[in-house]
Amino acid sequence: MPRPRPVAITLDHLDEPTRRLVRVAAVLAGGTEDDIRQELQPAAGDTPREWIEEVLLQTYLFAGFPRALNGMREWRRIVQVPASADVVGASRDRLVAIGEATCASVYGSMYERLRGNIRHLHPLLDEWMIVEGYGKVLSREQLDLPRRELCIVAACAATGQDRQLQSHLHGARNVGVGNGAITDALTALRDRIHEHLHARATRLWDRIRHDIH
């Protein structure tokens, strides 16, 4: 198993910028264009812009390119600042190394089982998960891993992806997100995702907390 990536921060409760970021992640994955506009406008004023851009970029992993493109188009209209052009790509070997370390941080003791399961589904899915997902996108330093995991939780909750939601609720805890912060994040989504999806996500989190104790 690769050495997990060091996590620089822990989150016990949500501050307002992180709360807004989580809501943005949810509407990018499952909301309407009006929802996206309503969340991006206020977030642009009190949430670090690089955080928002990172969540916009990682949206394609969890909700597809169309939603990522539509969200980024709305974001550019709001901030009217071009994206940085100095994007430097890493070698494939480097992406594999950092991707494996990040994935190991998120999945902890379940990492080897995850890799085996995904390889069984299809070896290319395993490669893309590590190189494209965890290496190229989720290991970027512009947004810390605990906040990324909370945003993944939000995206999975908004789209009803319960299997992945369960994995990333555990993953958030593995990278330093406290139970209180996870509860805060789900509470922040109450008026931003469908009621039945919010109820499902909350029940799942309640079961996980109960099993932990």
N, C-alpha and C positions, 0 to 999 in steps of 0.2 A: 504494500500500500504506500502511495506517495506521502511525503510529509505534508500535513495540512498547512494551508496558507495562514500566517499569523493574522489575527484580527485585532485592529488597533483600538477599537472602541466597543463599549457595551451600551445597550439601550434598555433602561428600566421603565421609562414612560415616554410618551410622545411629546415633543415640543411642537409648536404650531407649524413651523416649516415642514417638519416630517409628516405631520398630520395632513397637510395640504398635498404633499408629495404622494402619499398613499392614496388619497382620493383621486388625484390625477391618474395614477396607475390603473385604478379600477375603471374609470370612464374611458381611458384609452383602449382598454381591452374589451369593454362591453357596453359602453354608452353610445349615445347619439352624437352627432356633430355639435348640436346645441349643448349637450352635457359637457363635451370636451371644452368648448369655448367658455362655458360658465366656470369651469375649474381652472383653466389655464390663465384666464384674465387676473384673478386675485393672486394666484400662486406666483405670477410674474413679479408681483410687488414685494413679497416677503419670503420667498424661497430661493436659495441660490440657483442661478440660471443653469449652471453646469449640472446640478442634480436633475433638473427637469429634462435637460437634453439627454442625459444618460437614461432616464426612464423612457423617454421617447425612443431612443435607439434600441433599448432592450425589449420594447413592445413587440417587435417583429418575431422574437423567439416564442412569445406566449399568445399572440393574437394575429400574427401574420403581417406581411408587408403592407397590404392595403391600409390597415389601421395605423401602422407606424407612419406611413407616408401622409395620410390625412391629418394625423396629429401634428406631425412636423410642419406641414403646410400652414396649419392654424397658428402654430407657435411662431413661425417666421413672420406671419402677418401681425402678431401681437408685439413682438420685441423689435422687429425691423432691424435686426443685426445679423449679418451673414455668419455661417458656421466657420470655425477655424479651418484653414486650408492645410495646416501643417500636420496632416495625419500620416503617421509613419507605421507601416505594417511590420509585424514580427514574423520571423521564420516559422515554418510549420513545427519544427522541433521545439521552439520556444513556446508556441501556443499549446502544444501538447503538455509540456511540463507545467506551465502555469494553470492550464485548464484542469489537469489532474489534481493539482494542489488545491485549487478552489473547490472543485467537486468533492474532494475528500473532506474539506472543512465543512461543507454543507451536510454531507451524508454521514459523516462520522463512521461508526461501526458498521453501518449498512453500505458503505462504499463498494466493497468488493462484490457484494450481492447485487447491487444496482448494476455494476458493469457487466456481470454475467447475464443478468436478465435482459439488458438492452442488447447485448451481443446476440443473445438467443433470438430476439425479435428480428434484428438485422444488423450485421457488423457495421454497415455504413451509418446507421442511426447512432451507434456507439461512438464512432469516429466523429460525426458531426456534433454530437452532444459535447464532446470534450474540446474539439478544436474550435468549432464555430460558437457554441453556446458558452461554455465555461472559460475557454481560452480567449477568444477574440472579443467577447462582449462582457461577460460578467466579471472578468478579472481587471477590467479597466479601473484605474485608480481615481477617476474623477468622482466616483460615488463609492462610499464604503459598503462592504459586504452586508452588514446588518440591515442597512436601509434598503439595499437591493432586495434582500430576502423578504422584507416586509412588503415591498412593492410587488414581488412575485406572488406572495400570499394574496394581495389585493386583486391581482389580475386573475388568479385561479378562482378566487371566490366569485368574482364578477362574471365569469364564464362557466361556472358550474363544473369545473374540472376537479372533482373531489379527490381522486387518487393523487393527482399532483399537489393539490392543496394540502393533503395530509403530509406528504413528503416535505413540503416547504414550511409547514408549521413546525415540524421537527427540525428542519434545516435552520429556521430562524433562531431557534433555541440553541442549536449547535454553534452558531457564529456569534452568540452574545446578546441576543434579544431576550429580555426578561418576559415572564408571563404577563406582567402588567402592560408592557408595551404592545404585546400581541393583542391583548384584550382591547386596549385603546384603539389599535388599528382597525379591528373589526367593528368596534363601536362607531368609528369615524365613517364607515361605509354604509351605515344604516339607511341613509337617505340617498345613497348613490348607486346601489345595486338592487335588483329585484328582491322583493320581500322574501320570497321563498328561497332564493339563493342565499340571502343573508342568514335566514333561519338555519339552513343546512350547514353553512360555514360555522355558525356559532355552536351548533350541536356537536359538530366534529371537534372543534377546539375544546369544548367542555369535556368530551370523552378523553381527549389526549391529556388534559390537565388532571383529570381523575386518575388515569392510568399512571401518570408520573408520580402522583402521591400515593 
